[in-house]
């Protein structure tokens, strides 16, 4: 599982950052699928979350 936290940005932006920076590369050899979790904390004290499952390319 890879988790990216954002302040006043969307949870989808967090997922996009994980993909663009290829954070999943650090988990090669740990399995075939991982969860990408983006969590957004906003000034209005609401929280948002996006979750995706991706296959790790070996």
C-alpha distances in whole Angstrom, upper triangle without the diagonal:
4,7,10,13,16,20,22,20,19,15,16,17,14,12,15,14,11,13,16,15,13,10,9,12,11,9,12,13,10,11,12,9,5,5,6,7,11,13,17,19,23,26,27,25,23,19,17,14,13,10,10,9,10,12,12,15,17
4,7,10,13,17,20,18,16,13,14,14,10,9,12,11,8,10,13,12,11,8,7,11,10,9,12,15,13,13,14,11,8,6,5,6,8,11,14,17,20,24,25,23,21,18,16,13,12,10,10,10,11,13,12,16,17
4,7,10,14,16,15,14,10,12,12,8,8,12,11,8,12,14,13,13,10,11,14,13,13,16,18,16,17,17,14,11,8,6,5,6,7,11,13,17,20,22,19,18,14,13,10,10,9,11,12,13,16,16,19,21
4,7,10,13,11,11,8,10,9,5,7,10,8,7,11,12,11,12,10,12,15,14,15,18,21,19,20,20,17,14,11,8,6,5,6,9,11,14,18,19,18,16,13,12,10,10,11,12,14,15,18,18,20,23
4,7,10,9,10,8,11,10,7,9,12,10,10,14,15,14,16,14,16,19,18,19,22,25,23,23,24,21,17,14,11,9,6,5,6,8,11,14,16,14,13,10,10,9,11,12,15,17,18,21,21,24,26
4,6,6,7,7,10,8,6,10,12,10,12,15,15,15,17,16,18,21,21,22,25,28,26,26,26,23,20,17,14,11,8,6,5,6,8,11,14,13,12,10,10,10,12,14,16,19,20,24,24,26,29
4,6,8,9,12,11,10,13,15,13,15,18,18,18,21,19,22,25,24,25,29,31,29,30,30,27,23,20,17,14,11,9,6,5,6,8,11,10,11,10,11,12,14,17,20,23,24,27,28,30,32
4,7,9,12,10,11,14,15,15,17,19,19,20,22,22,24,27,27,28,31,34,32,32,32,29,25,22,19,16,12,10,7,6,5,7,9,10,10,10,10,13,14,18,20,24,25,29,29,32,34
4,7,8,7,8,11,11,11,14,16,16,17,19,19,21,24,25,26,28,31,30,30,29,26,23,20,16,14,10,9,6,8,7,10,12,13,12,11,10,11,12,15,18,21,22,26,26,28,31
4,5,5,7,9,10,11,13,15,15,17,19,18,20,23,24,24,27,30,28,28,27,24,21,18,14,12,8,8,6,8,9,12,13,13,11,10,8,9,9,12,15,18,20,23,24,27,30
4,5,5,7,9,10,11,13,14,16,17,16,17,21,21,21,24,27,25,24,24,20,17,14,11,8,5,5,5,9,10,14,15,14,12,9,6,5,6,9,11,15,16,20,21,24,27
4,5,5,6,9,10,11,12,14,15,15,16,20,21,21,23,26,25,24,23,19,17,14,10,9,6,8,9,12,14,17,18,18,15,12,9,8,6,9,10,14,15,18,20,22,25
4,5,5,6,9,10,10,12,14,14,16,19,20,21,23,26,25,25,24,21,18,15,12,11,8,9,9,12,13,16,18,18,16,14,11,11,9,12,13,16,16,20,20,22,25
4,5,5,6,9,10,11,12,12,14,17,17,18,21,24,22,22,22,19,15,13,9,8,5,7,8,11,13,17,18,18,16,13,11,9,8,10,11,14,15,18,18,21,23
4,5,5,6,9,10,11,10,11,15,16,16,18,21,20,20,18,15,13,10,6,7,5,9,10,14,16,20,21,20,18,15,12,10,7,8,8,11,11,15,15,18,21
4,5,5,6,9,10,11,12,15,17,17,19,23,22,21,20,17,15,13,10,10,9,12,13,16,18,21,23,22,20,18,15,13,11,11,11,13,13,16,16,18,21
4,5,5,6,8,9,11,13,15,16,18,22,21,21,21,18,15,14,10,11,9,12,13,16,18,21,23,22,21,18,16,14,13,13,13,15,14,17,16,18,21
4,6,6,6,6,8,10,11,13,15,18,17,18,17,15,12,11,7,9,9,12,14,17,19,23,25,24,22,19,16,14,12,12,11,12,11,14,13,15,17
4,6,5,7,8,10,12,13,14,18,18,17,16,14,12,12,9,11,11,15,16,20,22,25,27,26,24,21,18,16,13,12,11,12,10,12,12,13,16
4,5,8,10,11,14,15,16,20,20,20,19,17,16,15,12,14,13,17,18,21,23,26,28,27,26,23,20,18,16,16,14,15,14,15,14,15,17
4,6,9,9,11,13,15,18,19,20,19,17,15,15,13,14,14,17,18,21,23,26,28,28,26,23,21,19,17,17,16,17,15,16,14,15,17
4,5,6,8,10,11,15,15,16,15,14,12,13,11,14,14,18,20,23,25,28,30,29,28,24,22,20,17,16,14,14,12,13,11,11,13
4,5,6,8,10,14,13,15,15,13,11,11,10,12,13,16,18,21,24,27,29,28,26,23,21,18,16,15,14,14,12,13,11,12,14
4,5,5,7,11,10,11,11,10,8,9,9,12,14,17,20,23,26,29,31,29,28,24,22,19,16,14,12,11,9,9,7,9,11
4,5,6,9,10,12,12,12,11,13,12,16,17,20,23,26,29,32,34,33,31,28,25,22,20,18,16,15,12,11,8,9,9
4,6,9,9,12,13,13,11,13,13,16,17,20,23,25,29,32,34,32,31,27,25,22,21,19,17,16,14,13,10,12,11
4,6,6,8,10,10,8,11,12,15,17,20,23,26,29,33,34,32,31,27,25,22,20,17,16,14,12,11,8,10,10
4,6,7,8,10,10,13,14,17,20,23,26,29,32,36,37,36,34,30,28,25,22,19,17,15,12,10,7,8,7
4,6,8,10,11,15,17,20,23,26,29,32,35,38,40,38,36,32,30,27,24,21,19,16,14,12,9,10,8
4,7,9,9,12,15,17,21,23,27,29,33,36,37,35,33,30,28,24,22,19,17,14,13,11,9,11,11
4,6,7,11,14,17,20,23,27,30,33,37,38,35,33,29,27,23,21,18,15,12,11,9,8,10,10
4,7,11,13,17,20,23,27,30,33,37,37,35,33,29,27,23,20,17,14,10,8,6,5,8,9
4,7,10,13,16,20,23,26,29,33,34,32,29,26,23,19,16,13,10,7,5,4,6,9,11
4,7,10,13,16,20,23,26,30,30,28,26,22,20,16,14,10,8,6,6,7,7,11,13
4,6,10,13,16,19,23,26,27,25,22,19,16,12,10,7,6,5,6,9,10,14,16
4,7,10,13,17,20,23,24,23,20,17,14,10,8,6,5,6,7,11,11,15,17
4,6,10,13,16,20,21,19,17,13,11,7,6,5,7,9,11,14,15,18,21
4,7,10,13,17,18,16,14,11,8,6,5,6,9,12,14,17,18,21,23
4,7,10,14,14,13,11,7,6,4,7,9,12,15,17,21,21,24,27
4,6,10,11,10,8,6,5,6,9,12,15,18,20,24,24,27,30
4,7,8,7,6,5,7,9,12,15,18,22,24,27,28,31,33
4,5,5,6,6,8,12,14,18,21,24,26,30,31,33,36
4,5,7,9,12,15,18,22,25,28,30,34,34,37,40
4,6,9,11,15,18,22,25,28,31,34,36,38,41
4,7,10,13,17,20,24,27,29,33,34,37,40
4,7,10,14,17,21,24,27,30,32,35,37
4,7,11,14,17,20,23,27,28,31,34
4,7,10,14,17,20,24,25,28,31
4,7,10,14,16,20,22,25,28
4,7,10,13,17,19,22,25
4,7,10,14,16,19,22
4,6,10,13,16,19
4,7,10,13,16
4,6,9,13
4,6,9
4,6
4
